[in-house]
């Protein structure tokens, strides 16, 4: 088990290595929800971590845009 962490866009995620499986996993908690990511290497793990963060940010921005449109209709 590793003490390494990933940081990206203000979020912090764990890094875990399973020696038997030779595989990396991690978790990040955002707004009370746990998101997991995985990879065969640290590079793949980081890419998956950043992809999750980017997806959540994009989804949140879409929601903000929809809220703004609803406010305009009132």
C-alpha positions in Angstrom: 0.0 0.0 0.0 1.3 3.4 -1.0 1.3 6.7 0.8 1.2 8.6 -2.5 -1.7 10.8 -3.4 -2.9 12.5 -6.6 -4.0 16.2 -6.6 -5.8 17.8 -9.5 -8.1 20.8 -9.8 -8.3 21.0 -6.0 -9.3 17.4 -5.5 -7.2 14.8 -3.7 -7.3 11.1 -4.5 -5.6 8.0 -3.0 -3.2 5.7 -4.7 -3.1 2.0 -3.8 -1.0 -0.8 -5.3 -1.9 -4.4 -5.1 1.4 -6.4 -5.5 -0.3 -9.7 -6.1 -2.4 -8.3 -8.9 0.3 -5.8 -10.1 -2.5 -3.3 -10.4 -3.2 0.3 -9.1 -6.5 1.6 -7.8 -7.6 4.8 -6.0 -10.5 6.7 -4.7 -11.6 10.3 -4.5 -14.6 11.6 -2.6 -16.6 14.4 -4.1 -19.7 15.9 -2.6 -20.1 12.8 -0.4 -19.8 10.3 -3.3 -16.8 8.0 -3.7 -15.4 7.6 -7.2 -12.9 4.9 -8.0 -10.2 4.8 -10.7 -7.7 2.1 -11.8 -4.8 1.4 -14.0 -2.0 -1.0 -14.9 0.6 1.8 -14.2 0.8 5.0 -12.2 0.5 6.9 -15.4 -2.8 5.1 -16.3 -4.0 5.6 -12.8 -3.4 9.4 -13.0 -5.0 9.6 -16.4 -8.2 7.9 -15.0 -8.2 10.1 -11.9 -7.9 13.2 -14.0 -10.6 12.0 -16.4 -13.0 11.5 -13.6 -12.4 15.0 -12.2 -12.7 16.5 -15.7 -16.0 14.6 -16.2 -17.5 15.8 -12.9 -16.4 19.4 -13.5 -18.0 19.3 -17.0 -21.2 17.8 -15.6 -21.4 20.4 -12.9 -20.9 23.2 -15.5 -23.7 21.7 -17.6 -26.0 21.8 -14.6 -25.0 25.4 -13.9 -25.9 26.3 -17.5 -29.3 24.6 -17.2 -30.0 26.4 -13.9 -29.1 29.8 -15.6 -31.5 29.0 -18.5 -34.3 28.2 -16.1 -33.8 31.4 -14.2 -34.0 33.4 -17.5 -37.4 31.7 -18.2 -38.9 33.0 -15.0 
